[in-house]
């Protein structure tokens, strides 16, 4: 067997696998390093994975489970440098979903689908600007202003018109 440069340990519950601090996966059964090819073993989101015991396993999770601990409840793997393909132990830690989202925003790797880019959007940014420009609030509950007309025009509820007009929705639009 070839000498390996990284520290390898047996995975705690996938006993056929040896995991390295460099994010490499060794199969005792195959007696070789499994190749993590960028085509067939990389998810659409850029996470490297392997198949073992009939399931897909993300490499970053295997590394943390092997060298740090079992995944704490409510935690997920964080890539400290923002590179989802970098599964070295020094680049990983467990953290909350909120920590992960904040870190992704800092790295610029968080993809948000706001406004028109969201698959369920009914409005365009121009529609939102039109609603904000033309909205007239009502005086009381018997005079709803023009929210009913705007709601009908854009196939929305009056409440949604109010949210848009008061910058409670579509907040990224001026």
Backbone as ProteinMPNN parsed JSONL, in Angstrom:
{"seq_chain_A": "XXXXXXXXXXXXXXXXXXXXXXXXXXXXXXXXXXXXXXXXXXXXXXXXXXXXXXXXXXXXXXXXXXXXXXXXXXXXXXXXXXXXXXXXXXXXXXXXXXXXXXXXXXXXXXXXXXXXXXXXXXXXXXXXXXXXXXXXXXXXXXXXXXXXXXXXXXXXXXXXXXXXXXXXXXXXXX", "coords_chain_A": {"N_chain_A": [[0.838, -1.172, 0.0], [0.438, 2.29, -0.704], [2.116, 4.994, 0.891], [0.373, 7.411, 2.699], [-0.027, 10.928, 2.856], [-1.653, 12.428, 4.573], [-3.434, 12.519, 7.752], [-5.258, 9.724, 8.475], [-8.351, 8.342, 9.557], [-10.6, 5.857, 10.788], [-13.972, 6.016, 9.852], [-16.608, 6.755, 12.155], [-19.1, 5.307, 11.967], [-19.357, 4.257, 9.422], [-17.76, 1.785, 8.705], [-16.173, 0.774, 6.658], [-14.865, 2.881, 5.59], [-12.096, 5.092, 5.486], [-11.144, 8.238, 6.531], [-9.564, 11.287, 5.669], [-7.684, 14.072, 7.057], [-7.385, 15.844, 5.047], [-9.635, 15.71, 3.564], [-9.948, 13.481, 2.009], [-11.159, 10.277, 0.928], [-10.91, 6.951, 1.792], [-11.356, 3.66, 0.775], [-11.575, 0.722, 2.496], [-12.446, -1.685, 1.558], [-12.162, -1.503, -1.241], [-9.524, -0.941, -1.273], [-8.206, 1.424, -2.007], [-7.821, 4.965, -2.638], [-10.775, 6.736, -2.986], [-11.789, 8.364, -5.859], [-12.793, 11.65, -6.08], [-14.501, 12.884, -8.341], [-15.103, 15.835, -10.254], [-17.264, 15.804, -11.893], [-19.111, 13.475, -11.706], [-19.34, 13.092, -8.968], [-20.087, 15.364, -7.546], [-22.298, 17.601, -6.167], [-25.028, 19.619, -7.475], [-24.889, 21.952, -6.063], [-22.244, 22.151, -5.51], [-21.038, 20.567, -3.575], [-18.91, 17.95, -2.589], [-19.363, 14.432, -2.759], [-19.715, 10.977, -1.756], [-20.749, 7.629, -2.537], [-21.828, 5.228, -0.309], [-22.594, 2.246, 1.301], [-25.1, 2.153, 0.106], [-26.07, 4.762, 0.209], [-25.815, 8.341, -0.335], [-23.168, 10.363, 0.795], [-22.06, 13.389, 2.068], [-18.828, 14.67, 1.732], [-17.699, 16.621, 3.448], [-19.229, 16.319, 5.75], [-18.543, 13.72, 6.509], [-15.841, 14.104, 7.173], [-15.973, 15.881, 9.391], [-17.515, 14.3, 11.163], [-15.732, 12.241, 11.605], [-13.366, 13.409, 12.683], [-14.114, 15.409, 14.515], [-16.802, 15.335, 15.86], [-19.923, 13.551, 16.285], [-22.631, 14.789, 14.351], [-23.912, 17.605, 15.862], [-27.194, 18.167, 17.18], [-29.298, 20.235, 15.273], [-27.251, 21.468, 13.946], [-24.998, 22.132, 11.189], [-22.58, 21.518, 8.583], [-19.99, 23.879, 8.195], [-18.161, 25.687, 5.797], [-15.269, 27.269, 6.201], [-13.774, 28.955, 4.523], [-15.52, 29.435, 2.503], [-15.436, 27.872, 0.223], [-17.009, 25.299, -1.168], [-16.001, 22.951, -2.098], [-13.701, 22.477, -0.72], [-12.681, 20.377, 1.522], [-10.981, 20.075, 3.665], [-10.062, 19.411, 7.033], [-9.242, 21.649, 8.545], [-10.709, 23.648, 7.371], [-13.3, 23.322, 8.089], [-16.179, 23.283, 10.272], [-18.683, 22.557, 12.773], [-21.804, 24.245, 12.882], [-24.601, 26.463, 13.441], [-27.55, 26.771, 11.363], [-28.151, 29.444, 10.93], [-25.652, 30.661, 11.459], [-24.264, 29.544, 9.325], [-25.616, 30.646, 7.103], [-25.086, 33.393, 7.518], [-22.298, 33.364, 7.282], [-22.049, 32.491, 4.635], [-23.137, 34.682, 3.328], [-21.172, 36.586, 3.937], [-19.026, 35.514, 2.481], [-20.021, 35.718, -0.02], [-21.263, 33.589, -1.232], [-23.85, 32.928, -0.847], [-26.854, 32.302, -2.291], [-29.558, 34.091, -3.1], [-32.943, 34.272, -3.983], [-34.56, 36.722, -4.792], [-37.398, 38.831, -5.342], [-38.193, 39.207, -8.768], [-36.571, 37.109, -9.53], [-37.281, 34.999, -7.964], [-38.941, 31.931, -8.068], [-41.704, 31.849, -7.606], [-42.694, 34.37, -7.974], [-45.11, 36.857, -8.585], [-45.052, 39.385, -9.455], [-43.301, 42.039, -11.186], [-40.359, 44.066, -10.82], [-40.999, 46.589, -11.753], [-43.789, 46.524, -11.472], [-43.986, 46.584, -8.689], [-42.901, 49.102, -8.131], [-44.86, 50.648, -9.383], [-47.127, 50.067, -7.789], [-46.27, 51.169, -5.336], [-46.023, 53.84, -6.042], [-48.633, 54.578, -6.77], [-50.319, 53.867, -4.712], [-52.887, 54.65, -2.439], [-53.622, 55.245, 0.764], [-56.384, 54.238, 2.838], [-58.877, 56.117, 4.706], [-60.317, 55.075, 6.832], [-61.694, 51.911, 8.004], [-63.882, 51.667, 6.346], [-63.22, 53.056, 4.134], [-61.076, 51.916, 2.088], [-59.098, 53.092, 0.594], [-57.236, 52.88, -2.405], [-56.479, 50.256, -2.475], [-57.952, 47.975, -3.097], [-58.448, 48.169, -5.87], [-55.802, 48.141, -6.857], [-55.02, 45.628, -5.928], [-56.751, 43.957, -7.38], [-55.947, 44.573, -9.97], [-53.324, 43.494, -10.056], [-53.708, 40.923, -9.243], [-53.579, 40.279, -6.469], [-53.775, 40.155, -2.851], [-55.434, 42.599, -0.777], [-54.01, 43.023, 1.506], [-51.423, 42.257, 0.773], [-50.845, 44.267, -1.066], [-50.782, 46.426, 0.719], [-48.545, 45.623, 2.276], [-46.467, 45.767, 0.362], [-46.602, 48.498, -0.315], [-45.903, 49.705, 2.068], [-43.274, 49.047, 2.392], [-42.805, 46.552, 3.56], [-42.634, 44.281, 2.214], [-40.893, 43.085, -0.631], [-38.549, 44.463, -0.067], [-36.061, 45.018, -1.073], [-36.316, 46.686, -3.21], [-36.267, 50.011, -4.316]], "CA_chain_A": [[0.0, 0.0, 0.0], [1.173, 3.538, -0.799], [2.061, 5.836, 2.089], [-0.503, 8.56, 2.529], [0.537, 12.078, 3.558], [-2.587, 12.99, 5.548], [-3.869, 11.696, 8.873], [-6.484, 8.993, 8.168], [-9.006, 7.624, 10.641], [-11.805, 5.128, 10.399], [-15.213, 6.742, 10.128], [-17.226, 6.133, 13.327], [-20.163, 4.327, 11.724], [-19.161, 3.644, 8.109], [-16.494, 1.133, 9.058], [-15.383, 0.502, 5.457], [-14.241, 4.113, 5.111], [-11.065, 5.838, 6.198], [-11.281, 9.634, 6.135], [-8.349, 12.034, 5.98], [-7.804, 15.488, 7.434], [-7.361, 16.595, 3.793], [-10.906, 15.522, 2.877], [-9.886, 12.32, 1.124], [-11.891, 9.119, 1.43], [-10.248, 5.7, 1.437], [-12.209, 2.497, 0.965], [-10.822, -0.479, 2.881], [-12.903, -2.77, 0.696], [-11.542, -1.339, -2.559], [-8.096, -0.772, -1.003], [-7.67, 2.563, -2.749], [-8.511, 6.232, -2.439], [-11.875, 6.982, -3.916], [-11.629, 9.613, -6.592], [-13.947, 12.54, -6.012], [-14.443, 13.614, -9.604], [-15.968, 17.012, -10.23], [-18.467, 15.582, -12.689], [-20.098, 12.512, -11.217], [-19.433, 13.05, -7.515], [-20.214, 16.713, -7.02], [-23.697, 17.998, -6.286], [-25.263, 20.875, -8.204], [-24.498, 23.059, -5.186], [-20.791, 22.173, -5.4], [-20.55, 19.732, -2.478], [-18.403, 16.644, -2.988], [-19.985, 13.343, -2.029], [-19.432, 9.611, -2.173], [-21.805, 6.671, -2.248], [-21.368, 4.131, 0.548], [-23.681, 1.507, 1.944], [-26.365, 2.459, -0.553], [-26.499, 6.147, 0.419], [-24.848, 9.388, -0.64], [-22.647, 11.034, 1.984], [-21.229, 14.539, 1.757], [-17.481, 14.477, 2.263], [-17.448, 17.509, 4.582], [-19.868, 15.721, 6.923], [-17.717, 12.576, 6.906], [-14.623, 14.618, 7.81], [-16.321, 16.381, 10.722], [-17.922, 13.179, 12.01], [-14.557, 11.422, 11.917], [-12.325, 14.097, 13.454], [-14.632, 16.344, 15.51], [-17.853, 14.692, 16.646], [-21.17, 13.303, 15.596], [-23.287, 16.059, 14.057], [-24.792, 18.061, 16.936], [-28.555, 18.468, 16.748], [-29.507, 21.617, 14.854], [-26.034, 22.006, 13.337], [-24.615, 21.703, 9.847], [-21.162, 21.753, 8.302], [-19.645, 25.192, 7.655], [-16.872, 25.806, 5.107], [-14.77, 28.542, 6.715], [-13.299, 29.834, 3.457], [-16.579, 29.607, 1.519], [-15.262, 26.964, -0.904], [-17.744, 24.067, -0.861], [-15.203, 21.797, -2.509], [-12.532, 22.375, 0.16], [-13.124, 19.569, 2.651], [-9.92, 19.879, 4.657], [-10.536, 19.58, 8.397], [-8.982, 23.02, 8.999], [-11.668, 24.537, 6.732], [-14.651, 22.901, 8.452], [-16.63, 23.218, 11.663], [-20.126, 22.497, 12.948], [-22.419, 25.506, 13.262], [-26.041, 26.538, 13.209], [-27.965, 27.197, 10.023], [-28.017, 30.905, 10.893], [-24.22, 30.95, 11.303], [-23.89, 29.159, 7.971], [-26.153, 31.648, 6.182], [-24.313, 34.629, 7.703], [-20.969, 33.149, 6.718], [-22.194, 32.447, 3.182], [-23.317, 36.066, 2.878], [-19.85, 37.22, 4.019], [-18.185, 34.989, 1.398], [-20.656, 35.952, -1.31], [-21.687, 32.321, -1.813], [-25.265, 32.723, -0.541], [-27.669, 32.653, -3.444], [-30.936, 34.39, -2.745], [-33.821, 34.472, -5.128], [-35.487, 37.774, -4.4], [-38.139, 39.522, -6.385], [-38.496, 38.52, -10.02], [-35.754, 35.897, -9.639], [-37.937, 33.933, -7.202], [-39.789, 31.131, -8.938], [-43.127, 32.045, -7.328], [-43.006, 35.798, -8.067], [-46.229, 37.282, -9.433], [-44.824, 40.771, -9.847], [-41.987, 42.494, -11.632], [-39.92, 45.236, -10.046], [-41.791, 47.732, -12.232], [-45.111, 46.429, -10.828], [-43.825, 47.022, -7.3], [-42.749, 50.566, -8.169], [-46.175, 51.206, -9.729], [-47.979, 49.968, -6.594], [-45.796, 52.141, -4.338], [-46.277, 55.196, -6.526], [-50.056, 54.848, -6.909], [-51.096, 53.454, -3.537], [-53.497, 55.695, -1.625], [-54.196, 54.58, 1.935], [-57.736, 54.614, 3.203], [-59.057, 56.947, 5.894], [-60.748, 54.152, 7.88], [-61.986, 50.587, 7.458], [-64.923, 51.791, 5.328], [-62.572, 53.649, 2.96], [-59.779, 51.231, 1.989], [-58.223, 53.74, -0.371], [-57.311, 52.194, -3.7], [-55.826, 48.949, -2.369], [-58.764, 46.973, -3.777], [-58.193, 48.277, -7.311], [-54.434, 47.65, -7.117], [-55.019, 44.181, -5.696], [-57.408, 43.324, -8.53], [-55.109, 44.776, -11.173], [-52.141, 42.627, -10.018], [-54.115, 39.617, -8.728], [-53.008, 40.178, -5.135], [-54.704, 40.521, -1.776], [-55.251, 43.987, -0.321], [-52.941, 43.011, 2.515], [-50.14, 42.231, 0.05], [-50.658, 45.635, -1.585], [-50.359, 47.232, 1.861], [-47.164, 45.239, 2.624], [-45.564, 46.333, -0.65], [-46.64, 49.96, -0.206], [-45.254, 50.115, 3.316], [-41.917, 48.486, 2.384], [-42.715, 45.344, 4.376], [-42.412, 43.225, 1.229], [-40.065, 43.581, -1.727], [-37.75, 45.489, 0.607], [-34.831, 45.309, -1.832], [-36.665, 47.633, -4.285], [-36.446, 51.409, -3.837]], "C_chain_A": [[0.887, 1.241, 0.0], [1.043, 4.312, 0.507], [1.221, 7.07, 1.789], [0.0, 9.701, 3.394], [-0.355, 12.595, 4.679], [-2.861, 11.996, 6.673], [-5.204, 11.052, 8.507], [-7.017, 8.325, 9.418], [-10.228, 6.911, 10.092], [-13.027, 5.958, 10.768], [-15.96, 6.02, 11.25], [-18.345, 5.136, 13.048], [-20.159, 3.737, 10.323], [-17.791, 2.963, 8.152], [-15.62, 0.783, 7.856], [-14.567, 1.716, 5.024], [-13.193, 4.654, 6.07], [-11.118, 7.256, 5.626], [-10.016, 10.375, 6.535], [-8.66, 13.463, 6.397], [-7.793, 16.383, 6.191], [-8.656, 16.429, 2.995], [-10.898, 14.393, 1.868], [-10.62, 11.153, 1.775], [-11.23, 7.863, 0.88], [-11.199, 4.552, 1.73], [-11.343, 1.299, 1.323], [-11.195, -1.645, 1.971], [-12.223, -2.702, -0.67], [-10.03, -1.206, -2.47], [-7.468, 0.324, -1.871], [-8.433, 3.817, -2.353], [-9.634, 6.351, -3.452], [-11.644, 8.326, -4.576], [-12.92, 10.425, -6.484], [-13.893, 13.387, -7.272], [-15.443, 14.757, -9.575], [-17.23, 16.792, -11.046], [-19.482, 14.696, -12.002], [-20.261, 12.511, -9.707], [-19.436, 14.437, -6.887], [-21.661, 17.138, -7.228], [-23.81, 19.292, -7.085], [-24.829, 22.082, -7.386], [-22.989, 23.103, -4.963], [-20.215, 21.345, -4.271], [-20.09, 18.389, -3.015], [-19.07, 15.572, -2.132], [-19.485, 12.008, -2.551], [-20.67, 8.78, -1.899], [-21.193, 5.553, -1.432], [-22.58, 3.53, 1.244], [-25.044, 1.937, 1.42], [-26.88, 3.871, -0.37], [-25.396, 7.103, -0.015], [-24.451, 10.07, 0.662], [-21.778, 12.197, 1.536], [-19.894, 14.395, 2.469], [-17.23, 15.372, 3.467], [-18.074, 16.95, 5.864], [-19.056, 14.538, 7.428], [-16.46, 13.028, 7.646], [-14.928, 15.086, 9.236], [-16.739, 15.252, 11.663], [-16.724, 12.355, 12.454], [-13.6, 12.121, 12.872], [-12.843, 15.016, 14.559], [-15.648, 15.649, 16.403], [-18.995, 14.302, 15.735], [-21.835, 14.662, 15.394], [-24.199, 16.456, 15.223], [-26.176, 18.417, 16.391], [-28.681, 19.952, 16.418], [-28.287, 22.253, 14.211], [-25.864, 21.467, 11.927], [-23.155, 22.052, 9.641], [-20.974, 23.138, 7.681], [-18.274, 25.11, 7.001], [-16.33, 27.195, 5.421], [-14.303, 29.496, 5.624], [-14.325, 30.03, 2.348], [-16.492, 28.689, 0.32], [-15.881, 25.612, -0.553], [-16.981, 22.81, -1.256], [-13.982, 21.568, -1.638], [-12.953, 21.68, 1.454], [-11.999, 19.23, 3.626], [-10.483, 20.178, 6.043], [-10.361, 21.017, 8.874], [-9.958, 24.034, 8.415], [-13.106, 24.257, 7.16], [-14.914, 23.047, 9.944], [-18.14, 23.05, 11.66], [-20.619, 23.884, 13.345], [-23.903, 25.47, 12.973], [-26.329, 26.966, 11.773], [-27.8, 28.708, 9.878], [-26.554, 31.307, 10.715], [-23.768, 30.655, 9.875], [-24.376, 30.198, 6.964], [-25.388, 32.968, 6.295], [-22.932, 34.512, 7.083], [-21.02, 33.12, 5.191], [-22.394, 33.849, 2.608], [-21.984, 36.805, 2.889], [-18.956, 36.798, 2.865], [-18.755, 35.298, 0.02], [-21.108, 34.679, -1.989], [-23.146, 32.013, -1.533], [-26.091, 33.201, -1.713], [-29.1, 32.879, -2.976], [-31.721, 34.628, -4.018], [-34.901, 35.447, -4.704], [-36.214, 38.299, -5.616], [-38.429, 38.661, -7.59], [-37.728, 37.21, -10.163], [-36.363, 34.717, -8.876], [-38.934, 33.216, -8.105], [-41.284, 31.337, -8.749], [-43.557, 33.514, -7.475], [-44.159, 36.048, -9.033], [-45.947, 38.641, -10.064], [-43.441, 40.968, -10.439], [-41.589, 43.666, -10.73], [-40.685, 46.485, -10.474], [-43.195, 47.72, -11.634], [-45.039, 46.955, -9.401], [-43.694, 48.54, -7.25], [-44.088, 51.247, -8.48], [-47.088, 51.201, -8.502], [-47.557, 51.018, -5.572], [-46.114, 53.579, -4.766], [-47.769, 55.544, -6.466], [-50.906, 54.457, -5.699], [-51.612, 54.673, -2.786], [-54.143, 55.009, -0.429], [-55.602, 55.093, 2.219], [-57.761, 55.445, 4.477], [-59.449, 56.07, 7.086], [-61.122, 52.821, 7.228], [-63.062, 50.624, 6.375], [-64.377, 52.404, 4.039], [-61.181, 53.023, 2.837], [-58.8, 51.901, 1.042], [-58.363, 53.038, -1.696], [-56.66, 50.811, -3.651], [-56.617, 47.861, -3.099], [-58.497, 46.981, -5.279], [-56.798, 47.756, -7.675], [-54.359, 46.137, -6.947], [-55.636, 43.447, -6.88], [-56.543, 43.418, -9.782], [-53.952, 43.779, -11.221], [-52.441, 41.229, -9.457], [-53.457, 39.313, -7.376], [-54.111, 40.366, -4.099], [-54.455, 41.986, -1.41], [-54.132, 44.063, 0.711], [-51.568, 43.022, 1.846], [-49.838, 43.598, -0.545], [-50.168, 46.538, -0.46], [-48.914, 46.923, 2.238], [-46.156, 45.844, 1.652], [-45.469, 47.844, -0.483], [-45.911, 50.478, 1.021], [-43.871, 49.489, 3.504], [-41.737, 47.328, 3.365], [-42.454, 44.125, 3.498], [-41.67, 43.858, 0.059], [-39.161, 44.699, -1.209], [-36.476, 45.856, -0.148], [-35.064, 46.29, -2.98], [-36.884, 49.012, -3.689], [-37.8, 51.932, -4.215]], "O_chain_A": [[1.951, 1.254, 0.619], [-0.006, 4.29, 1.15], [1.361, 7.688, 0.734], [0.41, 9.483, 4.534], [0.153, 13.153, 5.651], [-2.566, 10.806, 6.564], [-6.181, 11.759, 8.255], [-6.257, 7.808, 10.237], [-10.806, 7.305, 9.078], [-13.104, 6.527, 11.857], [-15.949, 4.79, 11.295], [-18.526, 4.198, 13.825], [-20.901, 2.789, 10.064], [-16.795, 3.515, 7.685], [-14.43, 0.519, 8.027], [-13.675, 1.595, 4.184], [-13.378, 4.672, 7.287], [-11.135, 7.452, 4.411], [-9.456, 10.129, 7.603], [-9.74, 13.991, 6.13], [-8.153, 17.558, 6.274], [-8.77, 16.942, 1.882], [-11.741, 14.347, 0.972], [-10.696, 11.049, 3.0], [-11.019, 7.726, -0.325], [-11.781, 4.482, 2.813], [-10.476, 0.902, 0.545], [-10.357, -2.488, 1.654], [-11.764, -3.717, -1.194], [-9.332, -1.343, -3.475], [-6.363, 0.174, -2.392], [-9.536, 3.751, -1.81], [-9.443, 6.092, -4.64], [-11.336, 9.311, -3.905], [-14.007, 9.921, -6.77], [-13.312, 14.473, -7.277], [-16.499, 14.659, -8.949], [-18.19, 17.548, -10.891], [-20.605, 15.129, -11.743], [-21.247, 11.969, -9.208], [-18.854, 14.65, -5.824], [-22.187, 17.045, -8.337], [-22.815, 19.971, -7.337], [-24.448, 23.112, -7.942], [-22.5, 24.01, -4.289], [-19.011, 21.408, -4.024], [-20.792, 17.757, -3.804], [-19.312, 15.77, -0.942], [-18.912, 11.918, -3.637], [-21.537, 9.179, -1.122], [-20.164, 4.992, -1.808], [-23.469, 4.242, 1.709], [-26.008, 2.068, 2.174], [-28.013, 4.164, -0.752], [-24.219, 6.746, -0.062], [-25.292, 10.322, 1.524], [-20.869, 12.024, 0.724], [-19.833, 14.045, 3.647], [-16.602, 14.929, 4.429], [-17.504, 17.097, 6.945], [-18.894, 14.366, 8.636], [-16.06, 12.409, 8.632], [-14.219, 14.726, 10.176], [-16.358, 15.248, 12.834], [-16.71, 11.829, 13.567], [-13.074, 11.486, 13.786], [-12.081, 15.371, 15.458], [-15.377, 15.403, 17.579], [-19.031, 14.674, 14.562], [-21.62, 15.582, 16.183], [-25.147, 15.738, 15.541], [-26.303, 18.91, 15.27], [-28.235, 20.812, 17.178], [-28.285, 23.456, 13.953], [-26.496, 20.489, 11.529], [-22.565, 22.792, 10.429], [-21.7, 23.523, 6.764], [-17.34, 24.541, 7.566], [-16.879, 28.193, 4.953], [-14.419, 30.713, 5.774], [-14.046, 30.71, 1.36], [-17.381, 28.712, -0.531], [-15.337, 24.869, 0.265], [-17.3, 21.718, -0.785], [-13.293, 20.561, -1.8], [-13.507, 22.304, 2.36], [-12.059, 18.22, 4.327], [-11.288, 21.094, 6.205], [-11.246, 21.552, 9.542], [-10.036, 25.163, 8.902], [-14.034, 24.885, 6.652], [-14.003, 22.949, 10.767], [-18.803, 23.36, 10.671], [-19.931, 24.612, 14.062], [-24.398, 24.544, 12.33], [-25.449, 27.461, 11.069], [-27.364, 29.195, 8.835], [-26.246, 32.192, 9.916], [-22.993, 31.411, 9.288], [-23.627, 30.588, 6.068], [-25.076, 33.591, 5.28], [-22.451, 35.442, 6.436], [-20.136, 33.663, 4.529], [-21.884, 34.166, 1.533], [-21.687, 37.563, 1.967], [-18.21, 37.615, 2.325], [-18.063, 35.16, -0.988], [-21.319, 34.672, -3.202], [-23.641, 30.958, -1.929], [-26.034, 34.372, -2.086], [-29.764, 31.953, -2.511], [-31.19, 35.134, -5.007], [-36.001, 35.058, -4.312], [-35.73, 38.229, -6.746], [-38.861, 37.516, -7.455], [-38.188, 36.297, -10.847], [-35.998, 33.566, -9.118], [-39.69, 33.862, -8.83], [-42.062, 31.028, -9.652], [-44.687, 33.855, -7.127], [-44.183, 35.524, -10.146], [-46.537, 38.998, -11.084], [-42.532, 40.168, -10.22], [-42.408, 44.181, -9.97], [-40.984, 47.344, -9.645], [-43.74, 48.777, -11.32], [-45.925, 47.685, -8.956], [-44.316, 49.188, -6.408], [-44.408, 52.291, -7.912], [-47.743, 52.2, -8.205], [-48.413, 51.693, -4.999], [-46.435, 54.425, -3.931], [-48.128, 56.678, -6.146], [-52.111, 54.709, -5.691], [-50.863, 55.616, -2.527], [-55.112, 54.268, -0.592], [-55.953, 56.224, 1.884], [-56.789, 55.474, 5.232], [-58.982, 56.284, 8.205], [-60.893, 52.628, 6.034], [-63.146, 49.7, 5.566], [-64.994, 52.287, 2.98], [-60.218, 53.532, 3.41], [-57.764, 51.319, 0.722], [-59.461, 52.64, -2.084], [-56.323, 50.256, -4.697], [-56.03, 46.932, -3.655], [-58.338, 45.925, -5.891], [-56.626, 47.035, -8.658], [-53.71, 45.45, -7.735], [-55.105, 42.433, -7.332], [-56.427, 42.462, -10.549], [-53.622, 43.269, -12.291], [-51.522, 40.444, -9.224], [-52.867, 38.252, -7.171], [-55.246, 40.697, -4.442], [-53.393, 42.537, -1.701], [-53.399, 45.049, 0.776], [-50.657, 43.716, 2.3], [-48.689, 44.039, -0.526], [-49.244, 47.328, -0.655], [-48.133, 47.839, 2.493], [-45.122, 46.369, 2.064], [-44.373, 48.405, -0.508], [-45.361, 51.579, 1.002], [-43.36, 49.409, 4.621], [-40.659, 47.143, 3.929], [-42.092, 43.06, 3.998], [-41.819, 45.053, -0.198], [-39.028, 45.747, -1.84], [-35.878, 46.899, 0.117], [-34.113, 46.687, -3.653], [-37.588, 49.17, -2.692], [-38.129, 53.077, -3.902]]}, "name": "protein", "num_of_chains": 1, "seq": "XXXXXXXXXXXXXXXXXXXXXXXXXXXXXXXXXXXXXXXXXXXXXXXXXXXXXXXXXXXXXXXXXXXXXXXXXXXXXXXXXXXXXXXXXXXXXXXXXXXXXXXXXXXXXXXXXXXXXXXXXXXXXXXXXXXXXXXXXXXXXXXXXXXXXXXXXXXXXXXXXXXXXXXXXXXXXX"}
